[in-house]
């Protein structure tokens, strides 16, 4: 069962930009949407989240002002705009729908992941 499909990953040079998209098969009304990432051999970590209304966002401190999360509920889509990418941003990025938690356990639906590779 696939409820979320994330895409937009790719290979970029350090300092470059990518926009990830997460398309939902249905409306996740009142759900918080989030992005997580996981590098090889590391735990999945929280990146950013956005409320249903879009007026509340929260970011991990390691992405600071470099990333922006947004959503278009009419399109059932959430985005992660990534700028000033660093090699340490290299990971598989996953979108998720659930609570407003920063923990993976707070989310019930997950995308399949999209690979982001940043070269130096």
C-alpha positions, 0 to 999 in steps of 0.5 A: 500500500503506497499512500505517498510518492516522493520524488525530485531527488538527484545529484547536485554539487555542493551549494546547489538546489533541489526541490522534492515533491511528495504526492498523496493519493488522497487528501490528508486533511488535518495531518501534519506532513513531514520530511525525514532523511536517512543516510547509509548506516545512520538512523532516520532523522527529522528534517522538517514538518508543516501543518495542514494549514501551512501556517506552522512549520518547523525545521531541524537546526541542521537545515536552518534557513536553507530548506523550505517546506510548503504544501498545496492541499488542492494538489495533495502535494508537499514540497521541500525546497533545498538550497545551499546543499552540503555533502552531509545532506546526502541521504534518502529523503522520505515524506510522511503524514501523521502527527506534529512529532519530530519522531518517525513513530509519530507518522503513519504514512510514508513515501518510498524515498528519493535519493539526494546526493550532494558532491563536493 
